[in-house]
Amino acid sequence: MDRRTIPREPGTPTPSGVKLIFELTNRCNFSCVHCIREEDGPYHDLPVAIVNKVLTEMQAYQPVRLVAFTGGEPTLHPQFADVVELVTTYGSRVTFVTNGWNFPQTFAKIQGWKSALESISLSLDGASEVTHDTLRRQPGSFRRLMQAVSLCHMHGVPVQLNMVVTRANRDELEAMAILAGRLGCAALGYGHCQPTPDALAANLVLNGRERREVEMEIAALQQLLTMPIVLAGDHSTASRFAQCPQLQMQEFNIDYRGNLTACCTLSNYRGGTSDTDVLADLHSVSFVEAHRRLIAKIAQLNLEKLERLVSCAPTEAEQFLCTHCLVHYQKVPQLVQILESPSHRSVVPIEEASHARA
């Protein structure tokens, strides 16, 4: 499916400004089997001073329309409300992703700035309580998330539900869309499960053929429903040089340690080689210099892709947007084989999936 057939994702930057993504912390109160982030410490919270520095230095030459907070669970940052307030002083809109577990307490802290909230993204990985709570390994999480949706509606804050599509929930795509519509959500986002060691051990990762089948189902739902439905992140594309928002420099990712990284997907990738995607330490490097390094890296990646194309025909796996970078940065060296071969792994119950590291 070509990206241009997919409606603009809520929060996607317009030409009037870019999107900054801050990983506020690598701590989380969940232990989701399909999470792409490393769970092991040491744990860090992004200094508020780094957020201020990046906003100040970037605004000097490029307007910032939207600031997104991710993690970990970003609401666990001890100064979460202070960071939200800081962003509003720059005139930027705010969004963040959350599992919704402690949402009433979180919202109470930021309610004074709710007019600046573009939306809140709530992670829901099943249209049923059993599916969601099993994947999230947190009993009661489905019901708490439903309460978070209700609270957002009470205060007029738009909600987007995000579903990571796995082998365990791929049969609930339509049910999820119906649920999101009934809940009055502003949008629904689907995303492919990335092949981390834990997700592979639990047999959750779809191969390339299965991914494209999922994308066709999502495209059909887009035609049937008026609610915006998007396929975020990795997806198949007919373009040989398709560029994600990071490679187009429409989005910039700052990790929980204060580094500009190549991409939000690659950062702290579970089971991958660490720090290969780090471009600059913003504690000691200006954002302009970090931006220069990003430009050079993007040029290197495109040249590599060109040489690959002229030397051999692209594989099925390489028709997905994230494949080249996941291999280049040594996050998933065996990605091509994973996506091209039907899974013959024995199924391991999710609650028993190992936490092996590559």
SEVOPA-991159 format. One record per residue (C-alpha): y, x, z; residue in one letter. Coordinates in pm, whole numbers. Layout:
N
      py      px      pz  residu
       Y       X       Z       A
...
This chain:
358
      py      px      pz  residu
       0       0       0       M
     337     141     -99       D
     592     163     182       R
     853     -13     -30       R
     652    -337      -7       T
     689    -331     371       I
    1001    -491     524       P
    1239    -262     708       R
    1113    -202    1059       E
    1347    -337    1328       P
    1551     -42    1450       G
    1512     159    1129       T
    1842     341    1069       P
    2078     213     803       T
    2295     453     598       P
    2559     420     871       S
    2359     623    1121       G
    2036     793    1217       V
    1778     731    1487       K
    1722     968    1777       L
    1388     950    1956       I
    1371    1092    2308       F
    1037    1135    2484       E
    1172    1081    2832       L
     856    1186    3015       T
     492    1276    2957       N
     386    1081    3267       R
     214     746    3227       C
      63     483    3455       N
    -207     395    3197       F
    -494     596    3050       S
    -546     431    2711       C
    -849     558    2524       V
    -667     563    2189       H
    -344     729    2310       C
    -226    1022    2098       I
     -62    1205    2391       R
    -228    1466    2610       E
    -289    1330    2959       E
    -313    1664    3137       D
      -7    1808    3313       G
     214    1976    3393       P
     439    1673    3393       Y
     804    1684    3296       H
    1098    1445    3284       D
    1358    1513    3014       L
    1686    1624    3174       P
    1968    1375    3122       V
    2186    1673    3028       A
    1973    1730    2716       I
    2021    1369    2607       V
    2395    1410    2655       N
    2400    1742    2467       K
    2209    1607    2168       V
    2425    1297    2141       L
    2745    1498    2170       T
    2646    1763    1916       E
    2492    1528    1662       M
    2774    1274    1677       Q
    3009    1556    1576       A
    2866    1555    1222       Y
    2627    1257    1195       Q
    2664     911    1349       P
    2378     793    1570       V
    2314     421    1534       R
    1997     388    1739       L
    1842     576    2031       V
    1474     510    2108       A
    1294     609    2427       F
     923     687    2420       T
     679     879    2638       G
     442     876    2818       G
     577     560    2970       E
     954     611    2937       P
    1043     368    3213       T
     882     607    3465       L
    1170     852    3416       H
    1344     864    3756       P
    1686     826    3588       Q
    1588     574    3323       F
    1881     343    3396       A
    2125     636    3392       D
    1998     744    3049       V
    2037     392    2910       V
    2392     375    3046       E
    2473     717    2898       L
    2366     613    2549       V
    2585     303    2562       T
    2892     519    2628       T
    2839     673    2284       Y
    2833     331    2120       G
    2471     359    2009       S
    2213      83    2030       R
    1906     130    2251       V
    1538      48    2216       T
    1230     160    2404       F
     855     115    2402       V
     670      17    2718       T
     334    -106    2839       N
     516    -367    3046       G
     329    -298    3369       W
     639    -272    3591       N
     875    -452    3357       F
    1054    -683    3607       P
    1158    -384    3817       Q
    1259    -187    3510       T
    1465    -466    3358       F
    1646    -529    3684       A
    1777    -171    3669       K
    1910    -195    3312       I
    2013    -560    3298       Q
    2380    -463    3303       G
    2343    -301    2959       W
    2118    -561    2796       K
    2382    -631    2529       S
    2318    -280    2397       A
    1944    -337    2358       L
    1845    -356    1992       E
    1498    -467    2097       S
    1215    -383    2336       I
     878    -283    2194       S
     582    -398    2400       L
     241    -241    2334       S
     -23    -509    2289       L
    -358    -396    2151       D
    -546    -723    2135       G
    -483   -1092    2083       A
    -721   -1156    2370       S
    -700   -1042    2730       E
   -1042    -878    2716       V
    -965    -668    2408       T
    -628    -548    2531       H
    -730    -471    2889       D
   -1043    -286    2770       T
    -855     -63    2526       L
    -581      -1    2779       R
    -834      53    3060       R
    -604    -144    3289       Q
    -723    -486    3415       P
    -438    -734    3432       G
    -222    -553    3177       S
    -238    -837    2922       F
    -102   -1090    3169       R
     174    -858    3287       R
     279    -799    2929       L
     298   -1175    2868       M
     528   -1198    3170       Q
     743    -920    3020       A
     777   -1118    2696       V
     889   -1424    2894       S
    1145   -1222    3088       L
    1292   -1081    2766       C
    1324   -1431    2623       H
    1500   -1550    2938       M
    1764   -1281    2888       H
    1794   -1308    2510       G
    1648    -963    2438       V
    1450    -937    2109       P
    1085    -836    2145       V
     861    -653    1901       Q
     489    -638    1972       L
     310    -321    1859       N
     -65    -309    1797       M
    -266       8    1735       V
    -540     -98    1493       V
    -884      28    1593       T
   -1244     -61    1517       R
   -1242    -262    1841       A
    -954    -493    1745       N
    -932    -491    1364       R
   -1079    -843    1353       D
    -781    -970    1555       E
    -504    -891    1303       L
    -442   -1253    1211       E
    -482   -1372    1569       A
    -225   -1115    1677       M
      24   -1237    1416       A
     -25   -1597    1526       I
      18   -1499    1891       L
     337   -1304    1818       A
     477   -1600    1628       G
     394   -1845    1907       R
     555   -1612    2159       L
     876   -1616    1955       G
     876   -1241    1892       C
    1141   -1090    1665       A
     882    -875    1487       A
     525    -746    1492       L
     423    -389    1419       G
      77    -259    1330       Y
     -20     109    1329       G
    -338     297    1247       H
    -529     461    1533       C
    -501     839    1501       Q
    -818    1052    1532       P
    -792    1212    1874       T
   -1111    1339    2043       P
   -1118    1037    2276       D
   -1063     782    2000       A
   -1333     945    1787       L
   -1578     954    2079       A
   -1524     581    2133       A
   -1572     514    1759       N
   -1229     354    1730       L
   -1099     543    1425       V
   -1120     374    1086       L
   -1197     574     773       N
    -973     567     467       G
   -1142     271     299       R
   -1126      66     618       E
    -761     156     666       R
    -672      30     320       R
    -860    -293     387       E
    -650    -337     702       V
    -333    -273     504       E
    -429    -541     253       M
    -479    -788     539       E
    -139    -697     679       I
      22    -742     337       A
    -132   -1090     316       A
       7   -1178     660       L
     351   -1062     548       Q
     338   -1314     266       Q
     224   -1600     489       L
     459   -1564     785       L
     838   -1559     809       T
     832   -1330    1114       M
     891    -968    1007       P
     561    -776    1008       I
     562    -401     955       V
     310    -124     915       L
     462     159    1113       A
     386     529    1089       G
      82     644     892       D
     -21     442     587       H
    -156     490     237       S
      93     548     -42       T
      79     585    -418       A
     358     844    -414       S
     243    1206    -425       R
     556    1317    -236       F
     610    1024      -1       A
     842    1118     284       Q
     831     966     631       C
    1161     899     816       P
    1130    1239     990       Q
    1098    1427     662       L
    1390    1226     526       Q
    1584    1326     839       M
    1655     963     920       Q
    1482    1014    1256       E
    1479    1311    1494       F
    1232    1358    1780       N
    1312    1539    2105       I
    1013    1592    2332       D
     996    1562    2711       Y
    1064    1935    2755       R
    1383    1928    2549       G
    1248    2060    2218       N
    1329    1932    1872       L
     986    1872    1720       T
     874    1802    1366       A
     761    1447    1435       C
     701    1191    1712       C
     335    1157    1609       T
     263    1531    1626       L
     431    1588    1961       S
     191    1666    2247       N
     -96    1546    2026       Y
    -415    1499    2225       R
    -677    1758    2131       G
    -447    1937    1884       G
    -310    2290    1889       T
      -7    2276    2117       S
     352    2361    2023       D
     289    2423    1651       T
     534    2141    1579       D
     811    2272    1807       V
    1116    2381    1606       L
    1376    2465    1870       A
    1435    2466    2245       D
    1752    2264    2288       L
    1815    2419    2629       H
    1922    2735    2448       S
    1977    2634    2083       V
    2246    2408    1944       S
    2137    2091    1770       F
    2298    2213    1448       V
    2079    2524    1451       E
    1774    2314    1534       A
    1862    2090    1240       H
    1877    2395    1011       R
    1527    2494    1120       R
    1404    2142    1048       L
    1547    2156     696       I
    1370    2488     633       A
    1043    2348     767       K
    1065    2040     547       I
    1117    2263     243       A
     809    2467     339       Q
     598    2153     375       L
     706    2019      37       N
     631    2351    -135       L
     286    2356      25       E
     224    2003     -96       K
     334    2098    -448       L
      99    2396    -461       E
    -183    2180    -333       R
    -123    1921    -604       L
    -115    2168    -891       V
    -430    2344    -772       S
    -654    2041    -720       C
    -662    1665    -730       A
    -558    1491    -407       P
    -838    1367    -188       T
    -861    1012     -60       E
    -741    1126     281       A
    -432    1288     132       E
    -310     952      10       Q
    -212     875     371       F
     136     967     479       L
      54    1177     788       C
    -246    1374     657       T
     -66    1684     532       H
     129    1739     854       C
    -164    1666    1086       L
    -361    1939     909       V
     -68    2178     861       H
      25    2172    1229       Y
    -342    2207    1334       Q
    -354    1878    1519       K
    -664    1744    1342       V
    -820    2022    1128       P
   -1112    1798    1022       Q
    -894    1503     927       L
    -996    1496     560       V
   -1365    1464     649       Q
   -1289    1202     916       I
   -1098     976     678       L
   -1318    1021     373       E
   -1661     977     530       S
   -1785     647     673       P
   -1840     682    1045       S
   -2196     763    1144       H
   -2109     844    1503       R
   -2295     661    1773       S
   -2077     409    1953       V
   -1974     508    2304       V
   -1844     233    2536       P
   -1468     266    2570       I
   -1476     295    2946       E
   -1723     584    2914       E
   -1546     773    2633       A
   -1522    1140    2716       S
   -1194    1321    2744       H
   -1315    1622    2550       A
   -1050    1853    2416       R
   -1070    2027    2080       A
